[in-house]
Amino acid sequence: MNAVPNIAAQSADIDALRRRAKNMRRHMLVMARGPGQGYVGQGMGIADVLAALYFHEMRWDPKNLLAEHRDRFVLSTGHYSIALWAALAEAGVFPLSELPTYGADDSRLAMSTIDTTPGVEMIGGSLGHGLGQAIGMAIGDRMRGSTARVYCELSDGEMQEGSTWEAAMAASHFGLDNLIALIDCNGIQADGPMVLDMEPVADKWRAFGWDTQEIDGNDMRSVVEALAATRSGVKRPFAIVLRTKPGSGIPSLVAREKAHFIRVEPSEWDALTAELDATEST
C-alpha cells in the first residue's frame, strides 16, 4: 500500500487555511490576467472549500499524486479549473511561474480540466458527469479494501441534469460512506440567475438518502467543521450544500450581476489585486 500523509488527523489552523485561500485567489487573478478573462467568479467562490480540502482534510501527497490509496477530488464543473490550478500551484505541484499561461494554446492550465495536468482525477467539460464517476472511484476503493475517500464538487446548475439524480440514488443504494458531495450553490449560470429553481436543495439530497449539511461555503470554520462531520460513521454518503458568493474575497466582483465569466480592462487587474489584499479573510 502506498502511504499518504494523514493531514486530516492534524487539528485545523483556521487562520492558516484562510491565508491559503487568499493566496489561491491571488493566483486566480494572475491566471486570468494572462488572457484577460476567465472563470474567476466561481473560482473565488469555491476557494475556501478547496483550501480546506487540500491543506487540511484530504489525505494526499503533492509529491506522489498517483498514490494508490490517496483521497481523490473530482471537479465535476470543469470550468472551475482555475480554482483547482490555484490549489495545486499553492501546494507546489507545479510552479507559480506557469500560472500566466492559463487558457493559452498548449498550456497545461486549460480553462476546463484536462488529463495532462498533474493532480487531475477527471477530465471536465460536459456537466453532470462528475458524481457518477466519483461513485465508480468510491466503489473501486471499497472493493480494494481502501479507506480512501472521494470528494466530488458539483454545482447547483448540474442538479438540472438527470444524471446527477441517477447517481445520487446509486450512491445511497450502495451505502457509499466514503463519498462526499460538495454542492456549490452560488445561484448563477452563464446568463445570470439560475434557469430553474432547485430549492430546497438540502431537502432534496436528504430525500435521496444522503446525510446532509448546509453551510456558508465562504466561512472557513464552517467548512472545516462540516468536512469533519462527514466522518460520523453513518453508512451512507454525505452531501454538503455550500452557499457561496461568486467573486468572494473581492467586493466589486461579488457586486457584479454576471460573475460567471469575468472580463475586465487590462488596467483593472491591479485594482482587483489591491482590493483582494485589503479584504479581511473570513
Number of C-alpha atoms within 10 A of each C-alpha: 7 9 13 20 11 14 17 18 11 9 9 17 13 17 13 14 25 22 16 23 30 23 19 28 30 19 23 28 24 23 26 24 22 16 15 17 18 26 24 27 27 28 27 29 27 30 31 31 26 26 30 26 23 23 21 23 22 25 21 26 20 17 11 14 16 15 15 15 19 24 22 24 23 23 28 27 25 23 24 25 27 32 29 26 31 30 25 22 20 20 18 12 18 18 11 16 9 15 24 19 19 26 21 13 9 9 15 20 25 20 21 18 25 18 12 12 17 16 19 20 19 19 19 23 15 13 20 23 21 25 30 20 17 28 24 14 20 25 20 12 20 16 9 11 10 17 12 21 23 25 23 23 25 26 24 23 23 21 17 17 13 11 17 19 19 13 20 21 17 16 28 20 13 13 17 22 23 26 26 29 24 23 25 24 25 22 19 20 16 12 12 12 14 16 13 11 12 15 10 8 16 19 13 14 22 14 11 16 19 27 22 22 18 18 15 15 27 25 18 22 19 16 24 22 13 20 23 12 15 21 12 11 9 13 14 20 23 29 27 25 24 27 20 24 26 30 25 25 28 21 15 12 20 17 13 13 12 17 22 23 16 17 16 13 9 12 8 12 16 13 10 19 16 13 15 21 16 11 12 11 18 17
